[in-house]
């Protein structure tokens, strides 16, 4: 399988999950502003889930710009990532209905943590599939961001034991670490194109 087919499959599944996510939103009890505002917890949870999925998609496509080859390990790692992502509509509704419940918030936090771990696993399998690809390693090797990211999640679980909504708050904060887009892949692609251009001119 080519990397283009893999990313196309990922896009298709993610689009379905996002559609189910918005269809799971509750309708206001009445066509009034107060009824809409009464669903603020549902909107916050939905926006958080959507943001996590968008940033996951963005980072994955950013990484795949420099991917040259994939293997069976990459396919399985990608499938595990999609498996965890498919839980998002379920846990989003669960948290929306039980916003201050410890079990619901921990369930949401665990799914978010698993997405992070499966993404890291996918990055490692991509590297193992093509260890000679220095550009790929340069793109996926971001120890500072990953450290901050996981530390925020750990703090969220600790605080969530005493105040459950702290988990979804720290999910937002952890996700914000990745909001500023990485330019490494674009810079590498630009340099490669410039090198090819200079080679042809010679």
Secondary structure as UniProt FT lines:
FT   HELIX           3..23
FT   HELIX           33..37
FT   TURN            38..39
FT   HELIX           40..64
FT   HELIX           72..85
FT   TURN            86..87
FT   HELIX           88..97
FT   TURN            98..100
FT   HELIX           102..129
FT   TURN            130..132
FT   HELIX           134..140
FT   HELIX           143..162
FT   TURN            164..165
FT   HELIX           166..176
FT   TURN            177..179
FT   HELIX           184..201
//
